[in-house]
Amino acid sequence: MKAFRRTDRVASLLKETLSELLLFSVRDPRVQGVVVTRVHVTADLALCRVYVRTLREGAARAEVMDGLRACAGFLRHEVGARVRLLRTPRLEFFHDDLPEQVAAVEALIEKVRREDGSS
């Protein structure tokens, strides 16, 4: 079993902390129902890329991302107070489109299988 690198441990801790903060501490209605799916931390721990999912689509999704950017300072401050790090990383938020990408690849694989089977 591979030992976790420090960045992996920090990313896991930040994901848990941010999820809790978004659920219980952020009052902005634009970010209600947001779920943190992945967190990536740079090797120097200066930047934290937070990937989120929401059920909203289109313009409403853009509104959610605006809400997250608006509360990034509050979230960074709270993370700094809860997580013991020398320097609190800057937070950047992204919509997690990985499930859609996986579904598209699976559909392509299935299409190729069907075509090979019919030949």
BAKOL-196249 format. One record per residue: residue number from 0; x, y, z of N, C-alpha, C in turn. Coordinates in Angstrom, 1 decimal. Each point is the difference from the previous one (the first is absolute). Layout:
ROTI pos    nxx    nyy    nzz   caxx   cayy   cazz    cxx    cyy    czz
ROTI NUM      X      Y      Z      X      Y      Z      X      Y      Z
...
***
This chain:
ROTI pos    nxx    nyy    nzz   caxx   cayy   cazz    cxx    cyy    czz
ROTI   0    0.8   -1.2    0.0   -0.8    1.2    0.0    0.9    1.2    0.0
ROTI   1   -0.3    1.0   -0.9    0.8    1.2   -0.1   -0.3    1.0    1.1
ROTI   2    1.0    0.5    0.6   -0.2    1.0    1.0   -0.4    1.3   -0.6
ROTI   3   -0.9    0.7    0.7   -0.5    1.3   -0.5    1.1    1.0    0.0
ROTI   4    0.1    0.8   -1.0    0.9    1.2    0.0   -0.7    1.1    0.8
ROTI   5    0.8    0.9    0.4   -0.5    1.1    0.8   -1.2    0.7   -0.7
ROTI   6    0.2    0.3   -1.3   -1.0    0.7   -0.7   -1.3   -0.7   -0.1
ROTI   7    0.1   -1.4    0.0   -1.3   -0.8    0.0   -0.7    0.1    1.3
ROTI   8    0.8    0.0    1.1   -0.6    0.1    1.3   -0.6    1.4    0.2
ROTI   9    0.7    1.0   -0.4   -0.5    1.4    0.1   -1.3    0.2   -0.8
ROTI  10    0.0   -0.6   -1.3   -1.1    0.1   -0.8   -1.3   -0.7    0.6
ROTI  11    0.3   -1.1    0.6   -1.1   -0.7    0.6   -0.6    0.8    1.2
ROTI  12    0.9    0.6    0.8   -0.4    0.8    1.1   -0.8    1.2   -0.4
ROTI  13    0.5    0.7   -1.1   -0.7    1.1   -0.5   -1.3   -0.3   -0.6
ROTI  14   -0.1   -1.1   -0.7   -1.3   -0.4   -0.6   -1.0   -0.2    1.2
ROTI  15    0.3   -0.7    1.0   -0.9   -0.2    1.1   -0.4    1.3    0.7
ROTI  16    1.0    0.9    0.2   -0.2    1.3    0.6   -0.9    0.9   -0.8
ROTI  17    0.3    0.1   -1.3   -0.8    0.8   -0.9   -1.4   -0.5   -0.2
ROTI  18   -0.2   -1.3    0.0   -1.3   -0.6   -0.1   -0.9    0.4    1.2
ROTI  19    0.7   -0.1    1.2   -0.7    0.3    1.2   -0.4    1.5    0.0
ROTI  20    0.9    0.9   -0.3   -0.2    1.4   -0.1   -1.1    0.4   -0.9
ROTI  21    0.0   -0.6   -1.2   -1.1    0.3   -1.0   -1.3   -0.5    0.5
ROTI  22    0.0   -1.1    0.7   -1.3   -0.5    0.5   -0.6    0.7    1.2
ROTI  23    0.9    0.5    0.9   -0.5    0.5    1.3    0.3    1.5    0.2
ROTI  24    1.0    0.6   -0.7    0.4    1.3    0.4   -0.3    1.1   -1.1
ROTI  25    0.0   -0.4   -1.2   -0.2    1.0   -1.1   -1.5    0.3   -0.1
ROTI  26   -0.4    1.3    0.1   -1.4    0.4   -0.1   -0.4    0.4   -1.4
ROTI  27    0.9    0.1   -0.9   -0.4    0.5   -1.4   -0.9   -1.0   -0.6
ROTI  28   -1.2    0.4   -0.4   -1.0   -1.0   -0.6    0.5   -0.5   -1.4
ROTI  29    0.9    0.7   -0.6    0.5   -0.5   -1.3    0.8   -1.3    0.1
ROTI  30    0.6   -0.3    1.2    0.8   -1.2    0.1   -0.7   -1.1    0.8
ROTI  31   -1.3    0.1    0.2   -0.7   -1.0    0.6    0.0   -1.3   -0.8
ROTI  32    0.2   -1.1    0.5    0.0   -1.3   -0.7    1.3   -0.3   -0.8
ROTI  33    1.0    0.7    0.2    1.3   -0.2   -0.6    0.7   -1.1    0.7
ROTI  34    0.6   -0.9   -0.8    0.7   -1.2    0.6    1.5    0.1   -0.5
ROTI  35    0.9   -0.1    0.9    1.4    0.0   -0.4    0.4   -1.5   -0.4
ROTI  36    0.4   -0.2   -1.2    0.3   -1.3   -0.5    1.5   -0.3    0.0
ROTI  37    0.8    0.9   -0.3    1.5   -0.2    0.0    0.7    1.3    0.4
ROTI  38    1.2   -0.2    0.6    0.8    1.1    0.3    1.5   -0.4   -0.4
ROTI  39    0.6    0.9   -0.7    1.4   -0.2   -0.4    0.8    1.2    0.6
ROTI  40    1.1   -0.4    0.7    0.9    1.0    0.6    1.3    0.0   -0.8
ROTI  41    0.6    1.2   -0.3    1.3    0.0   -0.6    1.1   -0.5    1.0
ROTI  42    1.1   -0.3   -0.6    1.1   -0.6    0.9    0.5    1.0    1.0
ROTI  43   -0.1    1.3   -0.2    0.5    0.9    1.0   -1.2    0.5    0.9
ROTI  44   -1.1   -0.6   -0.2   -1.2    0.2    0.9   -0.5    1.5   -0.1
ROTI  45    0.3    0.7   -1.1   -0.4    1.4   -0.1   -1.4    0.1   -0.7
ROTI  46   -0.4   -1.0   -0.8   -1.2    0.1   -0.7   -0.8   -1.3    0.2
ROTI  47   -1.3    0.2    0.2   -0.9   -1.2    0.2   -1.1    0.2   -1.1
ROTI  48   -0.1   -1.0   -0.9   -1.0   -0.1   -1.0   -1.1   -0.8    0.5
ROTI  49   -1.2    0.6    0.1   -1.2   -0.7    0.6   -1.0   -0.2   -1.1
ROTI  50   -0.3   -1.3   -0.2   -1.0   -0.4   -1.0   -1.3   -0.3    0.6
ROTI  51   -1.1    0.6   -0.5   -1.3   -0.1    0.6   -1.0   -0.5   -1.0
ROTI  52   -1.1   -0.5    0.5   -1.1   -0.4   -0.8   -1.3    0.6    0.6
ROTI  53   -0.9    0.3   -0.9   -1.3    0.6    0.4   -1.0   -0.6   -1.0
ROTI  54   -1.3    0.0    0.4   -1.0   -0.5   -0.9   -0.5    1.1   -1.0
ROTI  55    0.4    1.2    0.2   -0.4    1.1   -0.8    0.8   -0.1   -1.4
ROTI  56   -0.7    0.6   -1.0    0.6    0.0   -1.3    0.1    1.4   -0.6
ROTI  57    0.8    0.2   -1.0    0.0    1.2   -0.7    0.4    1.3    0.8
ROTI  58   -0.9    1.0   -0.1    0.2    1.3    0.7    0.0   -0.2    1.5
ROTI  59   -0.8   -1.0    0.5    0.0   -0.2    1.4    1.3   -0.6    0.5
ROTI  60    0.7   -0.8   -0.8    1.3   -0.5    0.3    1.0    1.1    0.1
ROTI  61   -0.1    0.9   -0.9    0.9    1.2    0.0   -0.2    0.8    1.3
ROTI  62   -1.3    0.1    0.4   -0.3    0.7    1.2    0.6   -0.7    1.3
ROTI  63    0.0   -1.3    0.0    0.6   -0.8    1.1    1.5    0.3    0.0
ROTI  64    0.7    0.0   -1.1    1.4    0.3   -0.1    0.3    1.4    0.5
ROTI  65   -0.8    1.0   -0.4    0.2    1.3    0.5   -0.2    0.1    1.5
ROTI  66   -0.9   -0.7    0.5   -0.2   -0.1    1.5    1.2   -0.6    0.7
ROTI  67    0.5   -1.0   -0.6    1.2   -0.6    0.6    1.2    0.9    0.0
ROTI  68    0.2    0.7   -1.1    1.1    1.0   -0.1   -0.2    1.1    1.0
ROTI  69   -1.3    0.4    0.2   -0.3    1.1    0.9    0.3   -0.4    1.5
ROTI  70   -0.2   -1.3    0.3    0.3   -0.4    1.4    1.4   -0.7    0.2
ROTI  71    0.8    0.1   -1.0    1.3   -0.6    0.0    0.9    0.5    1.2
ROTI  72   -0.1    1.3    0.2    0.8    0.6    1.1   -0.5   -0.5    1.3
ROTI  73   -1.3    0.0    0.2   -0.5   -0.6    1.3    0.4   -1.4    0.2
ROTI  74   -0.1   -0.8   -1.1    0.4   -1.4    0.1    1.5   -0.2    0.3
ROTI  75    0.8    0.8   -0.6    1.4   -0.1    0.2    0.3    0.4    1.5
ROTI  76   -0.6    1.0    0.5    0.2    0.4    1.4   -0.4   -1.1    0.9
ROTI  77   -1.2   -0.6   -0.2   -0.4   -1.1    0.8    0.8   -1.2   -0.1
ROTI  78    0.5   -0.3   -1.2    0.9   -1.2   -0.1    1.3    0.3    0.8
ROTI  79    0.5    1.2   -0.1    1.2    0.4    0.7   -0.2   -0.1    1.5
ROTI  80   -1.2    0.2    0.5   -0.2   -0.1    1.4   -0.2   -1.4    0.5
ROTI  81   -0.4   -0.9   -0.9   -0.3   -1.4    0.3    1.1   -1.0   -0.3
ROTI  82    0.7    0.3   -1.0    1.1   -0.9   -0.5    1.3    0.6    0.3
ROTI  83    0.9   -0.8    0.7    1.3    0.5    0.4    1.0   -0.1   -1.1
ROTI  84    0.1    1.1   -0.8    1.0    0.0   -1.0    0.8    1.3    0.2
ROTI  85    1.3    0.0   -0.5    0.8    1.2    0.1   -0.6    1.2   -0.8
ROTI  86   -0.6   -0.4   -1.2   -0.6    1.0   -0.9   -1.3   -0.6   -0.5
ROTI  87   -1.0    0.7    0.1   -1.3   -0.4   -0.6    0.0    0.1   -1.5
ROTI  88   -0.3   -1.0   -0.7    0.0    0.1   -1.5   -1.1    0.9   -0.5
ROTI  89    0.3    0.6   -1.2   -1.0    0.8   -0.7   -1.0   -1.0   -0.6
ROTI  90   -1.3    0.3    0.0   -1.0   -0.9   -0.5   -0.5    0.4   -1.4
ROTI  91    0.0   -0.9   -0.9   -0.6    0.2   -1.3   -1.1   -1.1   -0.2
ROTI  92   -1.2    0.4   -0.5   -1.1   -0.9   -0.2   -0.3   -0.3   -1.4
ROTI  93   -0.3   -1.3   -0.3   -0.3   -0.4   -1.3   -1.2   -1.0    0.0
ROTI  94   -0.8    0.1   -1.0   -1.1   -1.0   -0.1    0.7   -1.3   -0.5
ROTI  95   -0.4   -1.1    0.7    0.5   -1.3   -0.3   -0.8   -0.7   -1.1
ROTI  96    0.6    0.0   -1.2   -0.7   -0.6   -1.1    0.6   -1.4   -0.3
ROTI  97    0.7   -0.6    0.9    0.6   -1.3   -0.2   -1.1   -1.1   -0.2
ROTI  98   -1.1    0.0    0.7   -1.0   -1.0   -0.3   -0.5    0.0   -1.4
ROTI  99   -0.2    1.2   -0.5   -0.5    0.2   -1.4    1.1   -0.5   -1.0
ROTI 100    1.2    0.2    0.3    1.1   -0.4   -0.8    0.1   -1.6    0.0
ROTI 101   -0.1   -0.5    1.1    0.0   -1.5    0.2   -1.1   -0.6   -0.8
ROTI 102   -1.2    0.6    0.1   -1.2   -0.6   -0.7    0.2    0.1   -1.5
ROTI 103    0.6    1.1   -0.5    0.3    0.1   -1.4    1.0   -1.0   -0.5
ROTI 104    1.1   -0.2    0.7    0.9   -1.0   -0.3   -0.6   -1.4    0.0
ROTI 105   -0.8   -0.3    1.0   -0.7   -1.3    0.0   -0.9   -0.2   -1.2
ROTI 106   -0.7    1.0   -0.4   -0.9   -0.1   -1.1    0.8   -0.2   -1.3
ROTI 107    1.2    0.6   -0.1    0.8   -0.3   -1.2    0.6   -1.4    0.0
ROTI 108    0.4   -0.5    1.2    0.4   -1.4    0.1   -1.1   -0.9   -0.4
ROTI 109   -1.2    0.2    0.5   -1.1   -0.9   -0.3   -0.3    0.1   -1.5
ROTI 110    0.1    1.2   -0.6   -0.3    0.1   -1.5    1.0   -0.8   -0.7
ROTI 111    1.3    0.0    0.3    1.1   -0.7   -0.7   -0.3   -1.5    0.2
ROTI 112   -0.4   -0.5    1.2   -0.3   -1.4    0.2   -1.1   -0.5   -0.8
ROTI 113   -1.1    0.8   -0.2   -1.1   -0.3   -0.8    0.4   -0.1   -1.5
ROTI 114    0.8    0.9   -0.4    0.5    0.0   -1.4    0.9   -1.2   -0.3
ROTI 115    0.9   -0.3    1.0    0.8   -1.2   -0.2   -0.8   -1.3    0.0
ROTI 116   -1.0    0.0    0.8   -0.9   -1.2    0.1   -0.8   -0.3   -1.3
ROTI 117   -0.4    1.1   -0.7   -0.8   -0.1   -1.1    0.7   -0.3   -1.3
ROTI 118    1.3    0.1    0.0    0.9   -0.2   -1.2    0.1   -1.4   -0.4
***
